[in-house]
Amino acid sequence: MPYLQLTLNRPLATDQQQTLAAAATRLLSEQLGKRGEVTAVRIEQREAAWFIAGKPVAAPWQACHGEVCITAGSNRAEEKAAFIAALNALLERECGPLAEASYLVIREIPAENWGYAGQTQAARRLAQPRL
């Protein structure tokens, strides 16, 4: 049940947004084993004054900040590294060349502090039948 928020410095067309959201959902499923049916992707776009090294980011560069929230301890370090690399490549394909200082962050939230549909991940784990 990850939540991915992408903030871009230049807008994308609606079809590009849909392609990006669908592909990011697939990456979360394939790279991190997350369920697509409870994955949320938010794309925030603004004509923002975005600066790197004190200089404005100008075309053709796209500046991006992405954060994904997942349950703490649900993935290994190598899975997270592979996901960040794959998401960076996806953003380059869909948005154009990324400024080098475009950051992708994985936030791991404790299971008792993270949930959906009114139930924490910790409660969901407790409710699962034991094998």
ABEGO torsion letter per residue (X at the ends): XBBBBBBBABBBBAAAAAAAAAAAAAAAAAAAGBBAAABBBBBBBBBBBBBBGGBBBBOABBBBBBBBBBBBGABBAAAAAAAAAAAAAAAAAAAEBBBAABBBBBBBBBAAABBBGGBBAAAAAAABBBX
